[in-house]
Amino acid sequence: MSNTSLALIKAQLNIDHDLDDALLQHKLNVAEEWIENYTGQLFAGYIPASFTEASLQLAAYWYVQREGASDVRLTAVPFGVLELLNPYRESVTGHVAP
């Protein structure tokens, strides 16, 4: 179960039916998991608004672009998502303290 509401993603996409609710919920779950993996932070407790916005953008993009290949240029992550999340990303340098 995602922290971003189904109603919010439906508003983002201007969807007024429930035919794709299960698919939209799945896209939200995957988007939040992707954000956790990218930032190294759990999508729980206090959730910054930028996490919610990034989740909406990812889920909406993946909902609209359902194919793995296309004759148009696809990107893995829509423009702006990384900029929303980079301030929260844990940097790993490879340096180990003695």
KEDRENKOL-677681 format. One line per 5 residues: number of its first residue (from 1); their letters; for each residue x, y, z of C-alpha. Coordinates in pm, whole numbers, padded with zeros to 5 digits, m for minus. Example, Ala and Ser with C-alpha at 12.3 -4.5 7.8 and 13.67 -1.06 7.14 Angstrom:
<rs>
1 = as = 01230:m00450:00780 | 01367:m00106:00714
</rs>
This chain:
<rs>
1 = msnts = 00000:00000:00000 | 00144:00335:m00100 | 00152:00655:00099 | 00035:00855:m00203 | m00342:00836:m00241
6 = lalik = m00517:00684:m00537 | m00736:00995:m00556 | m00427:01213:m00599 | m00284:01011:m00890 | m00627:01005:m01055
11 = aqlni = m00642:01385:m01023 | m00288:01409:m01168 | m00402:01211:m01472 | m00756:01355:m01495 | m00908:01008:m01459
16 = dhdld = m01268:00991:m01342 | m01333:00616:m01365 | m01221:00319:m01156 | m01129:00079:m01440 | m00754:00123:m01384
21 = dallq = m00746:00161:m01004 | m00546:m00159:m00948 | m00292:m00061:m01216 | m00261:00294:m01079 | m00211:00159:m00726
26 = hklnv = 00061:m00072:m00857 | 00234:00218:m01036 | 00227:00421:m00712 | 00373:00130:m00514 | 00656:00087:m00765
31 = aeewi = 00721:00463:m00778 | 00757:00483:m00399 | 00985:00178:m00398 | 01198:00340:m00671 | 01221:00661:m00464
36 = enytg = 01330:00462:m00157 | 01600:00287:m00358 | 01719:00610:m00520 | 01732:00821:m00204 | 01818:00554:00052
41 = qlfag = 01530:00679:00268 | 01206:00506:00357 | 00887:00649:00213 | 00725:00653:00558 | 00663:00879:00855
46 = yipas = 00719:01241:00754 | 00710:01248:00374 | 00840:01562:00204 | 00606:01710:m00056 | 00878:01660:m00316
51 = fteas = 00862:01281:m00255 | 00487:01286:m00318 | 00531:01496:m00632 | 00807:01267:m00760 | 00587:00964:m00688
56 = lqlaa = 00298:01119:m00883 | 00521:01210:m01177 | 00679:00863:m01192 | 00350:00675:m01159 | 00177:00897:m01417
61 = ywyvq = 00467:00861:m01662 | 00478:00484:m01624 | 00098:00466:m01658 | 00100:00659:m01986 | 00421:00497:m02122
66 = regas = 00340:00130:m02067 | 00564:m00014:m02338 | 00934:m00091:m02301 | 01004:00020:m02658 | 00860:00286:m02883
71 = dvrlt = 00933:00482:m03199 | 00958:00798:m02984 | 01242:00872:m02744 | 01159:00738:m02399 | 01338:00820:m02075
76 = avpfg = 01356:00600:m01769 | 01267:00887:m01537 | 01061:01192:m01640 | 01221:01537:m01638 | 01228:01695:m01292
81 = vlell = 01202:01381:m01077 | 01575:01358:m01003 | 01585:01731:m00923 | 01306:01680:m00669 | 01487:01388:m00503
86 = npyre = 01857:01478:m00521 | 01854:01694:m00204 | 01742:01385:m00008 | 01976:01134:m00169 | 02237:00972:00053
91 = svtgh = 02577:01007:m00111 | 02802:00706:m00109 | 03166:00787:m00182 | 03329:00454:m00121 | 03541:00605:00160
96 = vap = 03545:00394:00474 | 03633:00568:00799 | 03913:00403:00999
</rs>
